Amino acid sequence: MTQAAEPNDGTGRETPAPPESGSRPATGSARVPVPRPAESAVQHSPPQPPVRPGRATVPVPNQPPFPNHPPIPHQPPFPQQPAVPHQPQAPGPTTYQSGGGTAPQTPRKSRRLAAVLVAVFLLVALLGGGAAVQLTRDLPAATLTTGVAGTLKIPGSLPEMPWPARGSAELMVEGLGRIGGSGGARTEPIGSVAKVMTAYVILKNHPLEGDDEGPGLTVTAADVADYNSRIPSGQSLVRVEQGEKLTERDALEALMLPSANNIAHQLAVWDAGDLDGFLEKMNAAADELQMTDTEYTDPSGFLPSTTSTAADQVKLARAVLEFEVFADIVELRTAQIPVVGTIQNYNALLGVDGVFGIKTGSTDQAGGNLVFASRLKVGSRELVIVGAVFNQPGANTPEQLAAVNKEVRKLLAAVRRTVKEYQLLAAKPVGRVETAWGASTTVTPASPLKVVGWPGLSVKVETTTAGPGARVGAGQVVGEVQASGVRVPLRTDGATGEPSLWWRLTRTS
C-alpha cells in the first residue's frame, strides 16, 4: 500500500509521520493528517507533536515545539500505491482508532424520555393556563362493585330429623327459621294447649309489666257453680270460693301451671262479658297470626272440637313469648294463689334440655301434646327453639305426656347436634375497586363470614359499601357483609396507584 503524502510545514519540506517503535504503522491504523495552517497564520509555526498510529489526538494551537526532540527523517511513499492527496480538516475534531468501535450513541430510553418530555412540554404550551387547572382538579372517586348474593345457603343438606312416627311435630329456631315438621296440616284436637291462646288474648287486652299483679277478679256464685259442674268429668281444676279475690297474675298462673279449666272460663267471662264474645276474640287473634288451620270452640281446650296443628301452635307460641310476664309464668315450677295455696306446674320437662315452657295438654281424643320452648347456646349466641309435638298415644294422661316428652327430647338432641356455626362466605375476593384512570384491586372479606344455623339453611346477607375515595390503599376498609348479626369488614387486597401525568392533562371528567 502506498503511504499517503503528508502536508508540508510551510518551509517547503514534508513532515513524515514517525513510525511506532521504529517500525511501519500497524495494518488498519489510520494516519491523522495535520491540518494546514490558515493563510493568516504565522509562517514559521512550531512543529506539531508526533501522532502515534491508531490513537486520537486533538490539535492544540500555539503549542511550543519539544526542545529535545530530534528531527524526523522523511519517509518516501511505497512505490506500489499512489499517494493519497491531502484532505485538510478543521482544527479541533476528535478522531477514533480505525476498527476500534463507533462513536457513543444516546441510549434508547433516554431518547424515548426526551420524546415524551418534548410532547408534554408542547402539550403544556398548547394548553397554557388550562394545564394548571387540569393538574389541580380533584380526582373522581373510585367505584366499588361486589357480587355477594342477597341470600346464601349454608353448604350441605339438613340431616334427617327424628320426627315422631305418629301425630305431628314442628320445629323452628327463633331468629334463624324453620327447621321442619311432620304430620302435614291435618287438624286434630289439642287439649289444654288451647289455654295458650286464652292467655294471649288476656295479656293483649290487659297487659302486665314486671311484677304487676294486674286488676282483681272476684269469684262469683256462677264461678263456683262452674267449678262444681266440672268435677265429675275429671277435668283439671283449681278450687275456688265465692267472694275470693284473684289478681290477673294469680288467674294466669292457675291457668298455665295446673291447667285449670274453670279459671279459663272465669277469665273469658271477665274479659268479654260472656263466653261467646271471648271465643270470637280467640279466633280473630288466630286469623291475625295466620293460624289458618285452627278453630277454637272453648277457652280451655276440653272440647274435642277445638282443633289446630303443630305448625299453627308454634306461630302462637312465638307471639305469646313476646310477653315477658307470660314467659316468666310458664317457667315457674310452683306458685302461690289464694284459697288453694301452692299449685304445681304439670310440665315435667322444665329445666331439662334447656326447656322453659310452655304448655302441656292431654285428652282421650287429643292424646299427649306439648308446645315447648328451649334455650340453646351456640358459641356466644343464645338461641330459643320453639316447637310442638301433638297427638302422642297413651292410655291416660301420665302415659300420654310421657310419650310426648320422649319425642320432644329426641328432637331437641338432634337440634343440638345440627345447629352449629358454619361458614357462609369464604375469605375470597367478592368485588373490585376501580379508579377513574383504570387502576383496580380486588376486595375480600377480612375473615370468613360464619353464622349459626344448619346445613341447607338460607340466610339473608346484607352488603354495605363506603365511598372508597379517589386513591385506594392496601387493606383499606370499603364496606362490610353481615348475616345473622355477624359483621365482617370488606378490605382491599392492594393499592390502586397514582394516575399518570398524561391522564391528568388529558382527562375530560
TORVO-215887 format. One record per residue (C-alpha): x, y, z. Coordinates in steps of 0.1 Angstrom, whole numbers, plus 5000, padded with zeros to 4 digits. Layout:
# residues N
XYZ ...
This chain:
# residues 509
500050005000 501350354991 501850585020 499850905019 501751225015 501951445045 501351825043 504552045044 505452255074 505352585055 509052585046 508852355016 509852045034 507451755041 507051625076 506551255076 504751075103 507050885126 506850505127 505750355160 508550185179 510850215149 508650015125 505950085100 502450155112 500249865121 497949735094 494549905096 495750205116 494750545102 497150825098 495851155112 496651445088 497951765104 495752045093 497352315070 497552645087 495252925075 496653195053 496653445081 498653215104 502353285112 504553125085 507052975110 504652795132 506252545156 506252185145 503351965158 504051675182 504251335165 501051145160 501150785173 499350555149 495950425160 495350695186 493151005185 494651345190 493251685193 495451965178 496452225203 497152575187 500352765195 501952465213 505752525216 507952275200 509551995220 513052135228 514951805228 513151615201 515351515171 514251585135 512151325120 513651185088 511551185056 509950855046 509150825009 505750664999 505650304990 506050274952 503250024947 500450254957 499750614945 499850884970 496550994986 496051364982 495951565015 492451645027 492651935052 490451915083 489252195105 491152215138 489552065169 487751735159 488351425178 489351115158 489050755167 491050445161 490150275129 488149955136 488150035173 484350095177 481750355169 481050685185 478850675216 475150685209 472350825231 470550525250 467150435236 465450505270 466950855270 465650925235 462250805245 462251015277 463351315257 460451255232 457951225260 459151535277 459051725244 455451615238 454451705274 456152045271 454452105238 451052005253 451552225283 452452515259 449352455239 447152425269 448652725285 446852805318 444452515313 447252275322 447552415357 443752365361 443952005349 446751925373 445052065403 441551935397 440151695423 440351335413 437051145409 436150885434 436850515426 433950275420 433349965441 431349675428 430549355447 429049025438 427748895471 424248755467 421448875490 420748525502 423248245507 422747885517 424847705543 426547435523 425147085527 421746925534 419846915567 420346575584 417346365588 415446465620 413846205643 410246315637 407646115656 406145815638 402645925649 400946265653 402646585642 405546805650 407147135642 410547295649 411947645644 414847845659 413948205668 415948445646 417048175622 414048005607 412047685604 413947355607 411047145595 408046945606 406046635602 402446525601 401246765575 398447025580 395746775593 393946935622 393546745655 392246825690 394946995710 393546965746 394747225772 397347375747 394247595738 394947785770 397947945754 395548145732 393448235762 396548385780 397548565748 394148735744 394048835781 397548985781 396849155748 393749325763 395149365798 398949395796 401149335827 404649465832 407349335855 405949235889 402549395883 399649185897 397049355875 393449415882 391449185905 388848925897 386148845923 384948485923 381148485919 378548215927 378448135890 382148075890 381747835920 378947655902 381047615870 383847465891 381447215907 380047115874 383447015860 384446785888 382546465876 384346475842 387746465858 388946795844 391946985856 390647245881 391547485909 389247515938 387547855942 385348015968 382648275964 384048625972 387648515967 389948775952 392348675924 394648915907 395148885869 398548735876 397048485900 394548375874 397148335847 399348125870 396347895878 395547885841 399047785829 400647575857 397947325869 395947395837 392647495855 389747475831 387447665854 389947955856 389947965817 386248005818 386348275845 388948475826 386948455794 383848605811 385848865829 387348995797 384448975772 381348955794 380348615781 381848305766 380848365730 382348705729 385648575741 385648295716 385348555688 388448725702 390348405702 389548315666 390148675655 393648655671 394248325653 393448495620 395748785627 398648535634 397748345602 396848035620 394747915591 394247555604 392947645639 389447665653 388647755690 385247645704 386147675741 388847865761 390147555779 390547305751 388447045769 386147015739 387546795710 386047055686 388947285694 391447185668 394747305654 398147195640 401647185654 402747455629 399947685639 400647655676 404347735670 403248065654 401148135685 403948035709 406348275693 403848555696 402948495732 406548465744 406948835735 405048905767 407748885793 405248815821 403948515802 407548375798 408148425835 404948245845 405347935823 408947885837 407647865873 407647525889 405247635916 403247945926 401048065954 397448175949 394548235974 392447965989 394347675973 397847795982 400647615963 400047505928 402347285907 403447305870 402447005850 405247045826 407746775836 410346895811 411047225828 414847265832 415546955810 417547025778 417047395783 413247375783 411547675800 407847625789 405247645775 402147425779 401047065781 397746925770 396146585770 392746425765 391446095753 390846245718 393946465716 396446225732 399646385745 400546735734 403346985742 404147325730 407647395742 410447655742 414147565749 417247775752 420247675731 423747835734 426047815703 429347995708 428448345721 424848335709 421848215729 419048095708 415447995715 414047675700 410247675697 408447365688 405347145692 404646775693 401046665692 398746365694 401046105710 399445785722 398745665757 396145505779 395945805803 397346155809 400646035825 401345795796 400446045770 402646315785 405546075789 405245975753 405246335741 408146425763 410246145749 409646265713 410546625723 413846525739 414846335707 414146635686 416046865709 419046635709 419046635671 418847015670 421747055693 423846825671 422847015640 422647385649 426247505649 428547765634 429047725597 431047915571 428648105549 431148315529 434848235523 437648495526 438048515488 437648815465 434048925462 434349255445 436649515429 437649875433 438550065401 439850415398 438850665371 442250615355 441850235352 443850115381 442049845401 442349595430 440149315444 438049335476 437949045501 436248985535 438749035563 437848685575 435348415566 431748505574 430448245598 426948215610 424947985633 422547765616 422247425599 423247275565 420847395538 419647695557 419048005536 420548315552 419948675542 423148865536 423449245536 426349415519 427149775526 429849985510 431550305518 432950555493 436550435487 437750785476 439950865447 443050675458 442750335475 445450185497 446149825505 443949685533 441549985532 438049905546 435549985519 432449815533 431149515552 429049205548 426649095576 424348795582 422548675614 424048965633 427648885623 429649155606 432849125586 434749415570 435549425533 439149525526 441149595495 443849345485 446249615472 446749975464 445550125431 448450365425 448550715412 447350855378 449950945352 450751295342 449351235307 446051115322 445851425344 446451655315 444051485290 441151385314 437751505304 435851435336 
